[in-house]
């Protein structure tokens, strides 16, 4: 059964009427007259996102057409139309999305071990000091999971005698908080290098007309840690690159519909309710998939936004700002979580190994690289990944 939305007016969502006889969260049949808005939340696609015309399909006042959007199981909607868009703009064929940590800079190689030691000192843990061999051994045994590294270490040397057994989790969170603060300060005050070949990679992409999007939205302590890293690219490059942080995600059309309320504030109340229900269903589905993959049992609250939800929203926002479909983007990731988000929405991804993940396998990635340039990651290989 399909939901029929008939609209009229000269701009935006000025007037929307919803047919109460047929509502479905899986398929929407939308009749558009004049300048209209097509809202589809269940499986949003950024195809029509060009030059701030997010989700808006414009036609001449006298024209009228019917669009059917079906939610495919892959998470990408298929669209059938009876006429072509008369004013469609040209769009790039490919966009490259870059994570920050592990991609722009191998922060963990240069400062992570030192940040842990500073955290231990600040918390008065004089017996805890990670030499490089100890640190690398913990990274290998815990596959880079930092809380597990702490667990393995203190199980080995003994936990603080004053720490009750039931407070181990809160203790580890305190260590992680101090470690993040120390790492942020380390990145800000030290002259740490970008990954070799990164600048040439970005220059090659921009010269070829390929948009570059840098994702800072789901980084830990995003502002303090990512700003000094991104600024190392230089003002000339930054003027031609789009940075997608938390604010950009919230302003994106998908972000407003799934993460916020502003997009539905001007809609008919019944349509707004359908939007919220579809958004909650999407959150529940994502959370269940992650729980299944991690083989853990979780109590899921659909009113909250988990880390994977934020990653998916950032990736979709990145595609929006680049003006391409999500499947026309290639994510260069430095983390497993980024790969999970990309796989969830059908975005091709390449993993760039860092010192933290040098021995980790990444089955979700289309390719695994050790660095930029030469035999490793180049723009031509990104294009090949996209074409495959």
Secondary structure, DSSP 8 states (H G I E B T S, - for coil): --EEEEEESSSTTSEEEE-TT---SSEEEEEEESEEE----TT---TT--TT-TTEEE--TT-EEEEEEE--TTS--EEEESS--TT-----S-EEEE-SBTTTB-HIIIIIHHHHHHHHHHTT-TT----HHHHHHHHHHHTT-HHHHHHHHHHHH---TTS-GGGHHHHHHHHHHHHHHHHHHHHHHS-----TTHHHHHHHHHHTT-EEEEE-TTSTTHHHHHHHHHHTT-HHHHTTSEEE-HHHHHHSHHHHHHH-SGGGTTS-HHHHHHHHHHHHHHHHHHHHHHHHHHT------TTS--HHHHHHHHHHHHHHHHTS-GGGEEEEESSHHHHHHHHHHT-EEEEE--TTSTT---TTSSEEESSBSTTSB-HHHHHHHHH-
